Amino acid sequence: MLDVSTQPKFLVDFMCGRLARWLRILGYDTEFFTQTGITSRNKILLKSLQEQRIILTRDTKLSKKKAYGLILITSDKIRQQVQQVVKELNLVLDKEKFFTICSLCNKEVVLIEDKNKIKGLVPPFVFETQEKFYTCPQCKRIYWQGTHFNLFLEDLKQFIEI
């Protein structure tokens, strides 16, 4: 088992793209490594060491190499993948961190101070019923805590303790 005394950072290879998105939603800095080919293994290993990121992969050849940290993901089902990472790293999930990272860009979202600045950029009903909005500083995507937040929590509770 890896010892993770601080908030871990992840480097997810191209075989586990959905896992990268889930870890971002859970509030973890998770870079998605999409390169493939002969030199990609060396590049992902180097990046892991340079940035102190834990590699998550289904590549058995890669799992035999030296990295900052590496977990060989054993399932192709997303729920089991999340369970495995949480269990192997003894992660304590914090609801306050959920949805604080852009699920597309891996950048921390920021609060939009004046919601009038996004009027017309979100559906009218959402604008009228929500008070807080967040944006990704990179892709400019707008987020809010709608019904998806509670649906996500209910789904997560079915396979992980939160």
BADREN-230204 format. One record per residue (C-alpha): residue number from 1; x, y, z. Coordinates in Angstrom, 2 decimals, decimal comma. Layout:
<rec seq="NUM" c1="X" c2="Y" c3="Z"/>
...
REM end
This chain:
<rec seq="1" c1="0,00" c2="0,00" c3="0,00"/>
<rec seq="2" c1="1,25" c2="3,47" c3="-0,88"/>
<rec seq="3" c1="1,66" c2="5,92" c3="1,99"/>
<rec seq="4" c1="-0,22" c2="9,10" c3="1,17"/>
<rec seq="5" c1="0,19" c2="11,62" c3="3,97"/>
<rec seq="6" c1="-0,78" c2="14,62" c3="1,84"/>
<rec seq="7" c1="-3,46" c2="15,04" c3="-0,81"/>
<rec seq="8" c1="-2,34" c2="12,67" c3="-3,58"/>
<rec seq="9" c1="-2,04" c2="13,76" c3="-7,19"/>
<rec seq="10" c1="-2,80" c2="11,32" c3="-9,96"/>
<rec seq="11" c1="-1,62" c2="10,60" c3="-13,47"/>
<rec seq="12" c1="-4,18" c2="8,42" c3="-15,25"/>
<rec seq="13" c1="-3,22" c2="6,77" c3="-18,49"/>
<rec seq="14" c1="-5,36" c2="6,55" c3="-21,62"/>
<rec seq="15" c1="-6,85" c2="3,21" c3="-20,50"/>
<rec seq="16" c1="-8,68" c2="4,78" c3="-17,53"/>
<rec seq="17" c1="-10,20" c2="8,03" c3="-18,83"/>
<rec seq="18" c1="-13,47" c2="7,73" c3="-16,90"/>
<rec seq="19" c1="-11,50" c2="7,20" c3="-13,70"/>
<rec seq="20" c1="-9,68" c2="10,49" c3="-14,28"/>
<rec seq="21" c1="-13,00" c2="12,31" c3="-14,55"/>
<rec seq="22" c1="-14,37" c2="10,67" c3="-11,37"/>
<rec seq="23" c1="-11,26" c2="11,55" c3="-9,37"/>
<rec seq="24" c1="-11,53" c2="15,16" c3="-10,50"/>
<rec seq="25" c1="-15,17" c2="15,24" c3="-9,41"/>
<rec seq="26" c1="-14,06" c2="13,87" c3="-6,03"/>
<rec seq="27" c1="-11,65" c2="16,82" c3="-5,78"/>
<rec seq="28" c1="-8,32" c2="15,24" c3="-6,70"/>
<rec seq="29" c1="-5,71" c2="16,79" c3="-8,98"/>
<rec seq="30" c1="-5,80" c2="14,22" c3="-11,76"/>
<rec seq="31" c1="-3,96" c2="14,60" c3="-15,03"/>
<rec seq="32" c1="-5,14" c2="12,48" c3="-17,94"/>
<rec seq="33" c1="-2,17" c2="11,15" c3="-19,94"/>
<rec seq="34" c1="-3,38" c2="10,39" c3="-23,45"/>
<rec seq="35" c1="-0,11" c2="9,60" c3="-25,23"/>
<rec seq="36" c1="0,29" c2="6,10" c3="-26,61"/>
<rec seq="37" c1="3,11" c2="4,34" c3="-28,38"/>
<rec seq="38" c1="6,58" c2="3,03" c3="-27,63"/>
<rec seq="39" c1="7,91" c2="6,11" c3="-25,81"/>
<rec seq="40" c1="4,73" c2="6,86" c3="-23,85"/>
<rec seq="41" c1="5,66" c2="4,53" c3="-20,97"/>
<rec seq="42" c1="8,92" c2="6,39" c3="-20,41"/>
<rec seq="43" c1="7,17" c2="9,76" c3="-20,61"/>
<rec seq="44" c1="4,47" c2="8,85" c3="-18,09"/>
<rec seq="45" c1="7,07" c2="7,41" c3="-15,68"/>
<rec seq="46" c1="9,20" c2="10,55" c3="-15,93"/>
<rec seq="47" c1="6,16" c2="12,78" c3="-15,38"/>
<rec seq="48" c1="5,17" c2="10,71" c3="-12,34"/>
<rec seq="49" c1="8,61" c2="11,19" c3="-10,78"/>
<rec seq="50" c1="8,92" c2="14,89" c3="-11,69"/>
<rec seq="51" c1="5,46" c2="15,88" c3="-10,43"/>
<rec seq="52" c1="5,09" c2="13,27" c3="-7,66"/>
<rec seq="53" c1="1,96" c2="11,83" c3="-9,20"/>
<rec seq="54" c1="0,60" c2="8,34" c3="-8,66"/>
<rec seq="55" c1="0,07" c2="6,52" c3="-11,95"/>
<rec seq="56" c1="-3,24" c2="4,70" c3="-12,38"/>
<rec seq="57" c1="-3,10" c2="2,23" c3="-15,25"/>
<rec seq="58" c1="-4,38" c2="-1,07" c3="-16,59"/>
<rec seq="59" c1="-1,07" c2="-1,60" c3="-18,46"/>
<rec seq="60" c1="0,62" c2="-4,61" c3="-16,85"/>
<rec seq="61" c1="3,96" c2="-3,85" c3="-18,54"/>
<rec seq="62" c1="3,94" c2="-0,31" c3="-17,16"/>
<rec seq="63" c1="3,06" c2="-1,59" c3="-13,69"/>
<rec seq="64" c1="6,42" c2="-3,37" c3="-13,47"/>
<rec seq="65" c1="8,37" c2="-0,10" c3="-13,87"/>
<rec seq="66" c1="9,66" c2="2,32" c3="-11,21"/>
<rec seq="67" c1="7,42" c2="5,34" c3="-10,63"/>
<rec seq="68" c1="6,66" c2="7,78" c3="-7,81"/>
<rec seq="69" c1="3,65" c2="5,58" c3="-7,13"/>
<rec seq="70" c1="1,62" c2="3,23" c3="-9,27"/>
<rec seq="71" c1="-1,60" c2="1,31" c3="-8,94"/>
<rec seq="72" c1="-2,48" c2="-1,36" c3="-11,46"/>
<rec seq="73" c1="-6,23" c2="-0,99" c3="-11,93"/>
<rec seq="74" c1="-7,74" c2="-4,47" c3="-12,07"/>
<rec seq="75" c1="-11,29" c2="-3,81" c3="-13,24"/>
<rec seq="76" c1="-12,73" c2="-2,27" c3="-16,37"/>
<rec seq="77" c1="-15,81" c2="-1,09" c3="-14,42"/>
<rec seq="78" c1="-15,65" c2="2,48" c3="-13,12"/>
<rec seq="79" c1="-17,21" c2="1,80" c3="-9,70"/>
<rec seq="80" c1="-14,68" c2="-0,93" c3="-8,93"/>
<rec seq="81" c1="-11,87" c2="1,30" c3="-10,19"/>
<rec seq="82" c1="-12,87" c2="4,09" c3="-7,80"/>
<rec seq="83" c1="-13,26" c2="1,59" c3="-4,95"/>
<rec seq="84" c1="-9,80" c2="0,17" c3="-5,63"/>
<rec seq="85" c1="-8,07" c2="3,57" c3="-5,57"/>
<rec seq="86" c1="-9,91" c2="4,67" c3="-2,42"/>
<rec seq="87" c1="-9,13" c2="1,38" c3="-0,65"/>
<rec seq="88" c1="-5,48" c2="1,04" c3="-1,70"/>
<rec seq="89" c1="-4,65" c2="4,62" c3="-0,72"/>
<rec seq="90" c1="-6,92" c2="4,75" c3="2,33"/>
<rec seq="91" c1="-8,48" c2="7,92" c3="0,94"/>
<rec seq="92" c1="-10,93" c2="9,77" c3="3,14"/>
<rec seq="93" c1="-13,38" c2="11,44" c3="0,80"/>
<rec seq="94" c1="-14,37" c2="14,99" c3="1,71"/>
<rec seq="95" c1="-17,75" c2="16,21" c3="0,37"/>
<rec seq="96" c1="-16,46" c2="19,79" c3="0,63"/>
<rec seq="97" c1="-13,92" c2="19,00" c3="-2,11"/>
<rec seq="98" c1="-16,40" c2="17,38" c3="-4,50"/>
<rec seq="99" c1="-16,86" c2="19,39" c3="-7,71"/>
<rec seq="100" c1="-14,03" c2="21,83" c3="-6,88"/>
<rec seq="101" c1="-11,93" c2="20,73" c3="-9,87"/>
<rec seq="102" c1="-13,02" c2="21,10" c3="-13,48"/>
<rec seq="103" c1="-13,85" c2="17,62" c3="-14,72"/>
<rec seq="104" c1="-12,54" c2="18,54" c3="-18,18"/>
<rec seq="105" c1="-9,41" c2="20,64" c3="-17,53"/>
<rec seq="106" c1="-8,25" c2="19,60" c3="-14,06"/>
<rec seq="107" c1="-8,10" c2="23,23" c3="-12,90"/>
<rec seq="108" c1="-9,57" c2="24,40" c3="-9,61"/>
<rec seq="109" c1="-12,87" c2="26,16" c3="-10,21"/>
<rec seq="110" c1="-13,39" c2="29,67" c3="-8,83"/>
<rec seq="111" c1="-16,47" c2="31,36" c3="-7,43"/>
<rec seq="112" c1="-18,15" c2="33,88" c3="-9,71"/>
<rec seq="113" c1="-18,60" c2="36,88" c3="-7,43"/>
<rec seq="114" c1="-21,36" c2="38,54" c3="-9,44"/>
<rec seq="115" c1="-23,76" c2="36,04" c3="-10,97"/>
<rec seq="116" c1="-25,10" c2="38,73" c3="-13,31"/>
<rec seq="117" c1="-21,88" c2="38,32" c3="-15,30"/>
<rec seq="118" c1="-23,10" c2="34,92" c3="-16,50"/>
<rec seq="119" c1="-26,71" c2="35,82" c3="-17,24"/>
<rec seq="120" c1="-27,55" c2="34,30" c3="-20,60"/>
<rec seq="121" c1="-24,74" c2="31,75" c3="-20,31"/>
<rec seq="122" c1="-26,79" c2="29,31" c3="-18,22"/>
<rec seq="123" c1="-30,43" c2="28,26" c3="-18,62"/>
<rec seq="124" c1="-32,85" c2="30,91" c3="-17,27"/>
<rec seq="125" c1="-34,32" c2="28,52" c3="-14,65"/>
<rec seq="126" c1="-30,84" c2="27,73" c3="-13,34"/>
<rec seq="127" c1="-29,95" c2="31,42" c3="-13,19"/>
<rec seq="128" c1="-33,14" c2="32,17" c3="-11,23"/>
<rec seq="129" c1="-32,88" c2="29,26" c3="-8,78"/>
<rec seq="130" c1="-29,15" c2="29,08" c3="-8,04"/>
<rec seq="131" c1="-27,16" c2="31,53" c3="-5,95"/>
<rec seq="132" c1="-23,59" c2="30,32" c3="-6,41"/>
<rec seq="133" c1="-21,84" c2="29,69" c3="-9,69"/>
<rec seq="134" c1="-18,27" c2="28,61" c3="-10,35"/>
<rec seq="135" c1="-16,11" c2="28,74" c3="-13,45"/>
<rec seq="136" c1="-13,03" c2="26,99" c3="-14,73"/>
<rec seq="137" c1="-10,30" c2="29,57" c3="-15,36"/>
<rec seq="138" c1="-9,04" c2="27,56" c3="-18,34"/>
<rec seq="139" c1="-12,04" c2="26,31" c3="-20,34"/>
<rec seq="140" c1="-14,53" c2="28,86" c3="-18,93"/>
<rec seq="141" c1="-17,11" c2="26,14" c3="-18,26"/>
<rec seq="142" c1="-19,70" c2="27,22" c3="-15,67"/>
<rec seq="143" c1="-20,68" c2="24,98" c3="-12,76"/>
<rec seq="144" c1="-23,41" c2="25,13" c3="-10,11"/>
<rec seq="145" c1="-24,68" c2="22,77" c3="-7,43"/>
<rec seq="146" c1="-27,82" c2="21,47" c3="-9,08"/>
<rec seq="147" c1="-29,65" c2="18,21" c3="-8,64"/>
<rec seq="148" c1="-26,67" c2="16,34" c3="-10,10"/>
<rec seq="149" c1="-24,77" c2="16,94" c3="-6,85"/>
<rec seq="150" c1="-27,25" c2="14,99" c3="-4,71"/>
<rec seq="151" c1="-27,66" c2="12,32" c3="-7,40"/>
<rec seq="152" c1="-23,88" c2="11,91" c3="-7,46"/>
<rec seq="153" c1="-23,75" c2="11,56" c3="-3,66"/>
<rec seq="154" c1="-26,48" c2="8,92" c3="-3,69"/>
<rec seq="155" c1="-24,73" c2="6,98" c3="-6,44"/>
<rec seq="156" c1="-21,38" c2="7,21" c3="-4,63"/>
<rec seq="157" c1="-22,88" c2="5,99" c3="-1,33"/>
<rec seq="158" c1="-23,91" c2="2,76" c3="-3,04"/>
<rec seq="159" c1="-20,33" c2="1,65" c3="-3,56"/>
<rec seq="160" c1="-18,09" c2="3,85" c3="-1,34"/>
<rec seq="161" c1="-18,34" c2="5,01" c3="2,25"/>
<rec seq="162" c1="-18,59" c2="8,81" c3="2,47"/>
REM end
